[in-house]
Amino acid sequence: MAHAPHTPAEAPTARGFEPPRNTQFSVFLDNRVGRLMDLLSCFENQALTLAGMSVVESADHAVVRLLTSRAELARRILERCKHATSEVEVTAVELKDDHSLVTVCECLLGAELNIHYAYPLLVRPRGRPVVAIQTDDYILAGQLLMRRRFGVLAENDLGDNAPRTHPGGD
């Protein structure tokens, strides 16, 4: 039985190994007292961990970037609470003694990848700092960082089920 050939964009391995994924939600809020609390209250007593948050505000609105341990559940919660959102993939990079923010930047600069923004996470799944970075290409960024032996975490690494030791040992 003949199979239709895959075009490069359709082939599941066209770009090689796909690193762990993290969906970040950008929530648009009126810049009024109590709006951030209203947003965060939507996540109270839910089966997910709010792993990261960044707030960028202007005179009339704010953009709250959220990273959770369960993106699909977070998406449903945000829809139910009627929040206007957009989504983008980010890379969660674990830092350790020999891997600093400077070495993250050096690694990505070598491939001419831009970091559009970064923010620290609220969680430390394995006792180490973690930074969310948004780049031109999250797949390439994750591949490069993993080759340089950075810990690149997926959403399931950011919640209660996170492994407490490094999968490859320390």
C-alpha positions as CSV (number, residue, x, y, z in Angstrom):
1,M,0.0,0.0,0.0
2,A,1.5,3.3,-1.1
3,H,1.6,6.2,1.4
4,A,1.4,9.8,0.4
5,P,4.8,11.5,0.9
6,H,5.0,14.0,3.7
7,T,5.9,17.5,2.9
8,P,8.7,18.8,5.2
9,A,6.2,20.8,7.2
10,E,3.9,17.8,7.8
11,A,6.6,15.3,8.8
12,P,6.5,14.9,12.6
13,T,10.3,14.8,12.8
14,A,11.0,17.5,10.3
15,R,12.6,19.7,12.9
16,G,14.0,16.9,15.0
17,F,13.2,16.2,18.6
18,E,10.5,18.6,20.0
19,P,11.5,19.9,23.4
20,P,9.0,20.2,26.3
21,R,6.1,22.6,25.7
22,N,4.6,25.3,27.9
23,T,1.6,27.4,26.9
24,Q,1.6,30.9,28.3
25,F,-1.6,32.8,28.5
26,S,-1.7,36.5,28.1
27,V,-4.7,37.9,29.7
28,F,-5.9,41.5,29.0
29,L,-7.3,43.4,31.9
30,D,-8.7,46.9,32.4
31,N,-6.3,48.8,34.6
32,R,-8.7,49.0,37.6
33,V,-8.4,48.2,41.2
34,G,-9.2,44.6,41.9
35,R,-8.9,43.2,38.4
36,L,-5.8,41.2,39.1
37,M,-7.3,39.7,42.2
38,D,-10.4,38.7,40.1
39,L,-8.2,37.0,37.6
40,L,-6.2,35.1,40.2
41,S,-9.3,34.1,42.1
42,C,-10.4,32.1,39.0
43,F,-7.6,29.7,39.7
44,E,-8.2,29.2,43.5
45,N,-8.9,25.6,44.4
46,Q,-8.3,24.3,40.9
47,A,-6.3,21.2,40.0
48,L,-3.4,23.1,38.7
49,T,-0.4,25.2,39.8
50,L,0.0,28.8,38.9
51,A,3.7,28.4,38.1
52,G,4.6,31.8,36.7
53,M,3.2,35.3,36.4
54,S,4.3,38.6,34.9
55,V,2.3,41.9,34.8
56,V,2.9,44.6,32.2
57,E,0.7,47.6,32.7
58,S,0.0,50.8,30.9
59,A,-2.3,53.7,31.7
60,D,-5.5,52.0,30.7
61,H,-4.9,48.3,30.6
62,A,-2.6,45.5,31.8
63,V,-1.3,42.3,30.2
64,V,-0.9,39.5,32.7
65,R,1.2,36.6,31.5
66,L,0.4,33.3,33.2
67,L,2.1,29.9,33.0
68,T,0.4,26.9,34.7
69,S,1.0,23.2,35.2
70,R,-2.1,22.3,33.1
71,A,-2.7,24.5,30.1
72,E,-5.8,22.8,28.9
73,L,-7.5,23.3,32.3
74,A,-6.3,26.9,32.5
75,R,-7.7,27.6,29.0
76,R,-11.2,26.3,30.2
77,I,-11.0,28.3,33.4
78,L,-10.1,31.5,31.5
79,E,-13.0,30.9,29.1
80,R,-15.4,30.3,31.9
81,C,-14.3,33.5,33.7
82,K,-14.7,35.3,30.3
83,H,-11.2,36.7,30.1
84,A,-9.8,37.9,26.8
85,T,-6.6,35.9,26.2
86,S,-4.0,35.0,23.7
87,E,-1.5,32.1,23.8
88,V,2.1,31.6,22.9
89,E,4.6,28.8,23.6
90,V,7.5,29.6,26.0
91,T,10.5,27.7,27.2
92,A,10.9,27.0,30.9
93,V,14.7,26.9,31.6
94,E,16.1,25.6,34.9
95,L,19.2,27.3,36.0
96,K,22.0,25.7,38.1
97,D,25.5,26.5,39.1
98,D,27.1,26.3,35.7
99,H,24.1,27.6,33.8
100,S,23.2,31.2,34.4
101,L,21.1,33.7,32.6
102,V,24.2,34.8,30.7
103,T,24.9,31.3,29.4
104,V,21.2,31.0,28.3
105,C,21.6,34.3,26.3
106,E,25.0,33.1,24.9
107,C,23.4,29.8,23.8
108,L,20.5,31.5,22.0
109,L,22.7,34.3,20.6
110,G,24.9,31.7,18.9
111,A,21.8,30.7,16.8
112,E,20.7,34.3,16.4
113,L,17.5,33.7,18.4
114,N,15.9,36.8,19.9
115,I,14.5,36.7,23.5
116,H,11.4,38.8,23.4
117,Y,10.9,38.7,27.1
118,A,11.7,36.6,30.2
119,Y,10.4,36.3,33.7
120,P,11.2,34.1,36.7
121,L,8.7,31.4,37.8
122,L,7.0,31.1,41.1
123,V,7.9,27.5,41.4
124,R,11.2,25.6,41.9
125,P,10.3,22.0,41.0
126,R,13.8,20.6,41.8
127,G,15.0,23.4,44.1
128,R,16.5,25.5,41.3
129,P,15.4,28.8,39.8
130,V,13.4,28.5,36.6
131,V,12.9,31.3,34.0
132,A,10.3,31.4,31.3
133,I,11.6,32.8,28.0
134,Q,9.7,33.7,24.8
135,T,11.9,33.5,21.7
136,D,11.6,33.6,17.9
137,D,11.4,29.8,17.8
138,Y,10.6,27.9,21.0
139,I,11.5,24.5,19.4
140,L,14.9,25.5,18.3
141,A,15.5,27.3,21.6
142,G,14.6,24.2,23.6
143,Q,16.8,22.0,21.4
144,L,19.8,24.3,21.8
145,L,19.4,24.6,25.5
146,M,19.0,20.8,26.0
147,R,22.1,20.2,24.0
148,R,24.0,22.5,26.4
149,R,22.6,20.4,29.3
150,F,20.1,23.0,30.6
151,G,17.0,21.6,32.3
152,V,14.1,22.4,30.0
153,L,10.8,21.8,31.8
154,A,7.4,20.9,30.5
155,E,4.1,22.0,32.1
156,N,3.8,18.7,34.0
157,D,7.2,19.5,35.6
158,L,5.7,22.7,37.1
159,G,3.0,21.3,39.3
160,D,2.4,18.9,42.2
161,N,3.5,15.9,40.0
162,A,6.8,17.4,39.2
163,P,9.8,15.1,39.6
164,R,12.0,16.2,42.5
165,T,15.3,15.0,40.9
166,H,16.8,15.6,37.5
167,P,15.8,12.9,35.1
168,G,19.4,12.3,33.9
169,G,20.8,12.7,37.4
170,D,22.7,15.7,38.7
